[in-house]
Structure formats: C-alpha cells, structure tokens
C-alpha cells in the first residue's frame, strides 16, 4: 500500500473515531473537538500519547486562563484591545517559526475564550475544555490509526515559502489586521460571531503560506467548498439521522478531502485549501445540528453564517492586496519554492 494511501486511511479512521467519541458522549460543542482532532491528524509528525495528553491539559488550562481577559474587556476595553493585538502579533510570529498548531490554539485562547466569557463564563470554560479534549482525542486516535496503518516512508518535502528578512513581521502584522476587526465585531454579538472568529483565525494562518496572487482564489473558494461539503453532509444525514450515519458520512467525506490534501488526486489547490475547506464544513455543520435540535431554521442560519464567512474571506483578500501594494520596493513578496 502506498504511503499516501496509508495517510488517507489514518485521517479517515481518526475522524470517524473522533466523531464517535465527541458526538456519542454528547460533549458540549462536539464539532470543536472534531476540528482539533483533524488538526492533530493532519500533522506530519504525530505527538507521543503522553506528550499529547500533557499538551492538551496545558492548553486547556491556558484557554481557561483566557477567561481572565473578560474583566479587562468589560472595564478597560482599550488596554484589552492593545494587549490582544500584541499577543496576536507574537503568536503569529510563533506560528511562522514552525509551531503552527500550538500558535493557532493559543490564538484561539486569546480570541474566542474571552468573547465566549462575555456571554457566560461556563460557556468559555466549556469551549476551553472541549478544545483541550479534542487535542487529547486526536493524539490517541492518531496513535491508534498509526498502529493500524503505519507509514513506510517519509513524505516528500512540501513546498516552503522563501521570505525576505522583514517578511515574518509583515506577515504577522497582516494576520493581525485580518483577525482583529472581526474580533472587535464579535464583541457586539458574541453568540453569532464566535464561529466567524475561528474561521478568521484559520484564514489568517492560511494567507501566511500563500503567495499574494493565490490568496483571493483560495480563501474564497475554500470557504465555498466547505459550505458545499456541509450541505452535502446535511443532505446525506437526512436520509437516516443517526449517530452511525453521522460517523460513516463524516469518515467518507474526510477520506475524499484527505485524498486531495495528500495529492493522491491531482488538483490545482494546496493542502491548506483542503484543510481549510474541511474546517469550514465542520464550523457550518456543527451549529446546524444545534439549530435543528433547538427548532431553528437550519438553512437560513447556515446561509447567514456562510455569507459571513465569504465576507470574511473577501476582507482577508483585500487586506493582502492592499498591504502588498504598500510593500516597500526592493523587498520581494513571498513566493513558493519547491523542495526543501
């Protein structure tokens, strides 16, 4: 069996087990656990189980600590804004140094947890616990999947980005400018905009791996692809609404996405495109299940969320274009370089 096939099977089996655990145990906001598991499963080098559990617990504690930002936001909004912007900038730099997963989770703690705390403190703690648990589930599931489908050879080196000396700081600043306005918007209606903040964090990190001319197409199309996958998943689940069908359909669609992510199926899009599309699918599909359970109009709520995510993607594209035009002469933009 080809090593790429083994990677796809590991991801598919891992997603199935994560969905079974998160939804089967009726955990709060189970789609967040599935997203965290997906991120862990897509890592090139899996974490040891003990280290994954420790990392999950530490991140859980760190995210719960994000609740401490709520009084600062409530009573001192301007210092809270400046402090959040500084933390985002430092964490984006951390992500550019090869610690993307840790940076993304900490960015989530800085952005989503305080906003959730404005609604209810227990909601913020629940999100923190679910995301930390998702890391632990993803690590255990990844090890189990590796035991079933062990890799036989290392993957070819992925395309890297050659950056000018100032580029990491420019990229980090650009990512902050993409995330911060949506985060400020979320302060006005936290319940509606929490998924949008998570989507914006993913988009901001995606722009850091793309050349400027690729950004617009990938941000918008990956969002639309995710919406299409979520609609397909919802239609499929209406045939026989049950936990078993949810697990099977999620596993099937994740296999379809993973085949394109690891390039078993030739396509024009980068791995980050497919990863972002699947995360968008989960961000749309998870709340849709909650809307259905509470009697809300699923299609109207999903259409509003999808429209918001497309607007966020267009805004991210506009930020990249404007900042690229302001780039000082003599400092070339980041371009992909094949090989190592």
C-alpha atoms as one frame of an Amber mdcrd trajectory, in Angstrom:
protein
   0.000   0.000   0.000   1.323   3.412  -0.981   2.310   5.696   1.885  -0.187
   8.327   0.737  -2.981   5.749   0.930  -1.932   4.932   4.484  -2.035   8.617
   5.421  -5.544   8.973   3.979  -6.767   5.895   5.857  -5.249   7.193   9.101
  -7.051  10.505   8.697 -10.366   8.865   7.748 -10.292   6.348  10.606  -9.156
   9.046  13.021 -12.007  11.383  12.039 -14.536   8.544  12.409 -13.333   7.724
  15.932 -13.220  11.393  16.935 -16.802  11.922  15.703 -17.950   8.777  17.529
 -16.368   9.930  20.807 -17.369  13.612  20.646 -20.953  13.116  19.442 -21.513
   9.732  21.072 -20.691  11.127  24.518 -22.838  14.223  23.787 -19.944  16.531
  24.657 -20.600  20.303  24.509 -19.893  21.722  21.030 -18.561  18.393  19.731
 -17.576  19.867  16.337 -14.788  21.801  18.102 -13.307  18.515  19.334 -13.522
  17.122  15.790 -11.724  20.181  14.418  -8.917  19.827  16.951  -8.655  16.102
  16.186  -8.444  16.886  12.444  -5.592  19.345  13.049  -3.659  16.745  15.041
  -4.331  14.012  12.470  -3.004  16.186   9.641   0.317  16.858  11.403   3.286
  15.289   9.648   4.886  14.080  12.888   2.400  12.678  15.420   2.727  13.522
  19.091   3.512  10.723  21.565   0.416   9.874  23.598   1.842  11.130  26.914
   3.058  14.357  25.352  -0.264  14.852  23.567  -2.187  14.434  26.824   0.141
  16.868  28.611  -0.133  19.382  25.758  -3.923  19.022  25.760  -4.153  19.604
  29.509  -1.768  22.572  29.369  -3.686  24.141  26.509  -6.926  23.524  28.372
  -5.518  25.342  31.394  -4.175  28.157  29.181  -7.514  28.591  27.447  -9.382
  28.635  30.745  -6.932  31.374  31.740  -8.321  33.344  28.786 -11.408  33.894
  30.925  -9.285  36.365  32.923  -9.440  38.674  29.895 -13.192  39.149  30.380
 -12.966  41.699  33.253 -10.289  43.573  31.303 -12.557  43.719  28.235 -15.501
  44.814  30.349 -13.842  47.598  32.331 -10.763  48.591  30.268 -11.609  47.949
  26.587  -8.777  49.972  25.003  -5.924  48.353  27.014  -7.588  44.974  26.369
  -7.610  45.687  22.621  -3.943  46.709  22.570  -2.924  43.734  24.706  -4.856
  41.330  22.447  -3.255  42.831  19.324   0.218  42.400  20.838  -0.479  38.781
  21.813  -1.841  38.037  18.337   1.269  39.512  16.724   3.628  37.468  18.909
   1.629  34.274  18.377   1.541  34.804  14.597   5.343  35.121  14.656   5.455
  31.896  16.663   3.356  30.177  14.010   5.675  31.378  11.250   8.588  29.725
  13.070   7.093  26.272  12.559   4.807  25.984  15.583   1.578  26.481  13.687
  -0.645  24.123  15.683   0.404  25.487  19.087   0.117  29.068  17.816  -3.376
  28.508  16.425  -4.626  27.007  19.669  -3.172  29.846  21.733  -4.649  32.382
  19.308  -7.983  30.666  19.899  -7.484  31.118  23.645  -6.761  34.829  23.170
  -9.683  35.490  20.806 -12.567  33.048  21.264 -12.401  32.320  25.001 -12.766
  35.973  26.158 -15.651  36.517  23.710 -17.414  33.398  24.986 -16.809  34.654
  28.522 -18.810  37.781  27.703 -21.828  35.520  27.129 -21.336  33.196  30.065
 -18.274  32.097  31.998 -19.329  28.451  31.913 -19.508  28.629  28.086 -15.920
  29.884  27.900 -14.714  27.127  30.231 -16.701  24.550  28.232 -15.086  25.650
  24.955 -11.646  25.510  26.555 -12.286  22.009  27.901 -13.676  20.780  24.579
 -10.705  22.049  22.560  -8.186  20.637  25.019 -10.063  17.338  24.992 -10.042
  17.433  21.183  -6.233  17.549  21.218  -6.119  14.552  23.567  -8.659  12.617
  21.473  -6.771  13.480  18.269  -3.468  12.316  19.756  -4.858   8.987  20.991
  -6.791   8.434  17.757  -3.709   9.291  15.702  -1.632   6.721  17.563  -4.354
   4.113  17.101  -4.584   4.890  13.389  -0.781   4.760  13.077  -0.822   1.286
  14.629  -3.359   0.179  12.006  -1.740   1.957   9.043   1.941   2.618   9.848
   3.855   4.754   7.312   6.579   3.009   5.340   8.406   6.049   4.029   8.587
   9.770   4.694   6.553  12.111   2.574   8.262  14.293   0.029   9.110  17.697
   1.364   6.285  20.142   0.929   6.719  23.468  -0.791   8.171  26.057   1.541
   7.998  29.797   1.445  11.077  31.928   0.954  10.699  35.114   2.966  12.584
  38.370   2.926  14.191  39.334   6.279  11.256  41.614   7.137   8.612  39.252
   5.799   7.795  37.337   9.024   6.945  40.615  10.768   4.921  41.843   7.781
   3.082  38.542   7.571   2.347  38.594  11.304   1.089  42.180  11.077  -1.075
  41.266   8.096  -2.577  38.330  10.005  -3.367  40.577  12.985  -5.119  43.075
  10.691  -7.231  40.222   9.311  -8.243  38.828  12.707  -8.647  41.942  14.846
 -11.593  43.693  13.091 -13.689  40.515  13.103 -12.772  40.024  16.769 -13.959
  43.566  17.540 -17.171  42.878  15.632 -17.686  39.753  17.724 -17.741  41.864
  20.895 -21.067  43.338  19.738 -22.761  39.934  19.284 -20.573  37.162  20.740
 -23.033  34.296  20.225 -23.278  34.916  16.461 -19.671  35.793  15.690 -17.732
  33.153  17.666 -17.580  30.756  14.653 -16.576  33.698  12.424 -13.607  34.453
  14.681 -12.478  30.819  14.448 -12.846  30.958  10.666 -10.851  34.207  10.534
  -8.012  32.690  12.579  -7.802  29.820  10.078  -7.825  32.242   7.131  -5.133
  34.438   8.665  -2.812  31.462   9.046  -3.674  30.263   5.539  -2.627  33.600
   3.995   0.820  33.208   5.576   1.503  30.085   3.473   0.361  31.506   0.122
   1.771  33.861  -2.462  -0.279  37.041  -2.785  -1.678  36.088  -6.201  -3.093
  32.828  -4.764  -4.786  34.295  -1.713  -8.062  35.532  -3.193  -8.898  32.373
  -5.083  -8.005  30.033  -2.233  -9.680  31.960   0.594 -12.996  32.377  -1.190
 -13.085  29.020  -2.964 -12.083  27.054   0.130 -14.923  28.752   2.017 -17.411
  27.878  -0.728 -16.050  24.334  -0.918 -16.551  23.954   2.833 -20.124  25.216
   2.513 -20.769  22.704  -0.261 -19.377  19.842   1.816 -21.514  20.900   4.801
 -24.661  20.978   2.623 -23.829  17.556   1.166 -23.245  16.160   4.650 -26.556
  17.569   5.871 -28.489  16.137   2.911 -26.837  12.747   3.421 -27.664  12.721
   7.133 -31.358  13.475   6.487 -31.645  10.085   4.747 -31.219   8.322   8.091
 -30.488  10.638  11.041 -28.418   8.596  13.479 -25.026   8.561  15.137 -23.920
   5.659  12.942 -24.735   7.520   9.723 -23.058  10.664  11.054 -19.852   8.733
  11.745 -19.929   6.985   8.354 -20.658  10.125   6.320 -18.046  12.187   8.167
 -15.476   9.436   7.602 -16.394   9.190   3.900 -16.154  12.928   3.258 -12.932
  13.230   5.251 -11.441  10.454   3.090 -12.490  12.394  -0.029 -10.842  15.562
   1.296  -7.735  13.752   2.580  -7.088  12.159  -0.834  -6.796  15.643  -2.288
  -4.910  17.000   0.693  -2.099  14.428   0.303  -2.165  14.767  -3.513  -3.406
  11.259  -4.329  -5.850  13.038  -6.625  -4.239  15.647  -8.861  -5.703  19.126
  -8.298  -4.704  22.768  -8.505  -5.206  23.557  -4.836  -2.775  23.485  -1.934
  -3.142  21.229   1.141  -4.100  24.317   3.176  -7.050  24.836   0.805  -8.474
  21.388   1.549  -7.755  21.587   5.265  -9.484  24.964   5.495 -12.422  23.672
   3.428 -12.950  20.757   5.832 -12.672  23.001   8.905 -15.232  25.359   7.313
 -17.501  22.376   6.733 -17.300  21.430  10.417 -17.815  25.036  11.561 -21.009
  25.196   9.478 -22.264  21.676  10.111 -21.797  21.590  13.902 -24.015  24.626
  14.661 -26.563  23.338  12.102 -27.141  20.256  14.275 -27.642  22.513  17.303
 -30.054  24.731  15.314 -32.068  21.669  14.309 -32.254  20.440  17.899 -33.481
  23.844  19.116 -36.089  24.196  16.348 -34.395  26.989  14.397 -34.435  27.323
  10.604 -31.270  25.417   9.728 -30.929  26.644   6.148 -31.478  30.308   6.994
 -28.970  30.224   9.864 -26.437  28.327   7.741 -26.892  30.758   4.827 -26.227
  33.686   7.173 -23.090  32.022   8.560 -21.837  31.083   5.097 -22.404  34.634
   3.804 -20.498  35.977   6.781 -17.574  33.618   6.122 -17.446  34.645   2.458
 -17.365  38.313   3.510 -14.558  37.492   5.951 -12.635  35.726   3.158 -13.095
  38.722   0.839 -11.910  41.029   3.613  -8.806  38.888   4.137  -8.118  39.005
   0.412  -8.495  42.805   0.394  -6.061  43.123   3.311  -3.448  41.067   1.474
  -3.838  43.059  -1.764  -3.649  46.452  -0.031  -0.633  45.537   2.098   1.161
  44.033  -0.906   0.756  47.334  -2.743   2.232  49.158   0.245   5.208  46.796
   0.395   8.419  48.866   0.081  10.242  48.495  -3.214  13.166  46.121  -3.254
  11.522  43.685  -0.845  10.055  40.891  -2.922   6.848  39.189  -1.946   6.931
  35.643  -0.641   6.884  33.080  -3.445   6.709  29.308  -3.130   9.983  27.465
  -3.591   9.779  23.772  -4.467  11.640  21.221  -2.441  13.435  21.876   0.828
